[in-house]
Amino acid sequence: MRAVDLVVKKRNKEVLSRDEIAYLINGYVDGSIPEYQISAWLMAVFFCGMSREETGHLTDVMIQSGTVFDLSGIAGPFVDKHSTGGVGDKVSLILAPLVAACGVPVPMMSGRALGHTGGTLDKLESIEGYTTALSMDRFRDVLSEAGYAMTGQSADVVPADRLLYALRDVTGTVESVPLITASILSKKFAEGSDALVFDVKCGSGAFMKTNAQARELAESLVETGDALGKRVVAVLSAMEQPLGHMVGNFLEVEESIACLHGSVGSRSLQPDARSADLMEVTLRLAAWMLVLGGKCSSVEQGCELAGQKLDDRSAWRRFVHNVELQGGDPAVLERRYQNWRAPESHTITAADAGYVEHIDAYKVGMAGVYLGVGRNKADDDVLPHVGIEIHTKRGSRVGCGDALCTIYAAGEQALQNALPLLEQAFRVGPGPVQQLPIILQEISNL
Amino acid sequence: MRAVDLVVKKRNKEVLSRDEIAYLINGYVDGSIPEYQISAWLMAVFFCGMSREETGHLTDVMIQSGTVFDLSGIAGPFVDKHSTGGVGDKVSLILAPLVAACGVPVPMMSGRALGHTGGTLDKLESIEGYTTALSMDRFRDVLSEAGYAMTGQSADVVPADRLLYALRDVTGTVESVPLITASILSKKFAEGSDALVFDVKCGSGAFMKTNAQARELAESLVETGDALGKRVVAVLSAMEQPLGHMVGNFLEVEESIACLHGSVGSRSLQPDARSADLMEVTLRLAAWMLVLGGKCSSVEQGCELAGQKLDDRSAWRRFVHNVELQGGDPAVLERRYQNWRAPESHTITAADAGYVEHIDAYKVGMAGVYLGVGRNKADDDVLPHVGIEIHTKRGSRVGCGDALCTIYAAGEQALQNALPLLEQAFRVGPGPVQQLPIILQEISNL
């Protein structure tokens, strides 16, 4: 077998066999096939695509390139959720303890903020002492005890993905649906999940800007999961405005706590602290996870069970237990709740009375990058206590001078950089605005 | 400027500017841009193509990557010919002295055999003592004295082409018309040609198998030449059967001598030693070169002048003069003429009487590779005195047992390897065969 012949085969729109894909990927990982042949192959895949079976082979070969989590001895099945990334998307922080509280264990492997989108690991690490760098043994222990555990991708899990992603990033081959699919699925299945629920975000604040793009990725994830014999559900959800009220690291931990608990210590929540959009997405994803985990026979039943576990604070107790097990201090958390804010703040107000027509999630996300919520480059630092509190959501009625959002910045310069983006992000118009659905479509291979 | 952005731009089917192309190519040559980004860009070019202007910029940037021949002081204009490669294609050996004899100087840069096609340098070097490795000064001297000089590509001429070609070869990006165009034109213009005639071969023995492919390349060569302000003519010629009667290195020198001279020493030529197809292509290309060189005002006039210079042996004398100047010994040449053959020989005969319907040039060329006429890999050695003598051409009437071709091999194994290919190459049928044109089309920017 010669790498160049496989590049030509793909370039000529033919389908590669499992052995051929394994030859390329394993040769790339072990250094016997040079980067310039792999990058040519990646560009050929960009133009010619891959069949579902091919994408399945690629995913499987990538999984086999490194350590596969061994969760034997812990009662499964294990169900995880993955979001394609959005602004204000703190769903994982609420969902994992909620599903665990319903009796389905969640081994969750999350990512970091990049570009305008936030990262679950960065949010969790804004909790004093909380660590997401768990050994395999510790991960198993936390999963057994709290019913869920949160970690990042370790170097020995799917090394092929790290190498391929780094190469795709510098060769213009990131935006390929089969390559994105294999990257996501390989990581998720290598961590030991038996079934997966995807939150495929769609809109200005997502990577997939249009419904057609989001649906293409969702179908690829579900059908490739099928080719691998795994159950996969993809929920397409709107990402035109930020999800919930908070965009920041600790700010989003706060909003998650508010959703899980309802009130913390002596402070009571504001009336709409549980954002309708955030709760609807979270409960829907939880319900699907409960169906995949064999706990409920329908999504409706799943929603009902999840609602109970939220209301009786079982989910909240799981969260506190997990925070303790992963090194966080609940007392510090409670003390900081609604108190920990970066020093420079500014509130943007409505120039006229009217209705909020649009809150551009991309612009809010980019303002977050300026503030230090997210990163421009993978090795940038993030700040815990900066961000944006959104006081009104799309469709809300506002009076002249009413607060639209408050910015919390570490310094005057960051504030000045973020301000114009946020001023542009909000659009207030004279008339009422039609509500849009948050759940756009659901695709599954069940 | 970042290489990845230029890869994405091309991937998105946009047109790169001259500065952008220069950034990529110069960065590749100086090592500041890695191979994996260039190979991704090459694959993007494979799928998205390049505009004529872009191809012109690429050609020009490649020319500027190295030494440009300085032919000042020698009376021009200089016209060269390039063939896209065929089987039995010894046209350059006849054409260069012929055009020089007509008064148009020819600085000719040629290539080596690769795959099933032969190479002019390998043929010339089968002449005892003949060297194609000329210094710039020596090249100028030979060109001045004999009116033409024959050399190969030196390391300091268009280094970008050697680097790019080596990368294309291992990344499945050879078959791209704009990349082929820039590769050919950059080398030809860097050697100092003012105008070019292309022999674009078309058929089983050529790289371009169909008329449409050949026409696409011809148009690209002519139009890119136009974008560079250079006059270019492309002659599409048939390459279904081998050109002429000989396929081999010294065998083709012999056939060239026969065409230039008519007889050598005491031996007289066989009646059809000047193959009609070989002479028609050679005279047509010569005529165009005479038009481009300002010597004749029409192709018809060019054909007439070239015919005269062939008949009065001026072209032959130029050839002998050049052989002497480039280190060859005409006495050895004459002694070996029709005498120097590899030791193992075998003649294939017709099993039935009939007409030669087809002689598959590709199979003859591949048989040549087995014999040592050509190469599988660029660093293989070739042999001077092996090859195939074709006794009958397409359309000829043959009796049962008549000789179709004779194989000359250095050893029994090579003979046995070549034999089945040659047996398959000839097809004899019962009825007369319609003659096909050798010149298929002519495209020019004059």
Interface residues (C-beta under 8 A of the other chain):
Chain A: A3 V4 V7 V8 R11 P34 E35 Y36 Q37 I38 S39 A40 L42 M43 A44 F46 F47 L167 D169 V170 T171 G172 T173
Chain B: A3 V4 V7 V8 R11 P34 E35 Y36 Q37 I38 S39 A40 L42 M43 A44 F46 F47 L167 D169 V170 T171 G172 T173
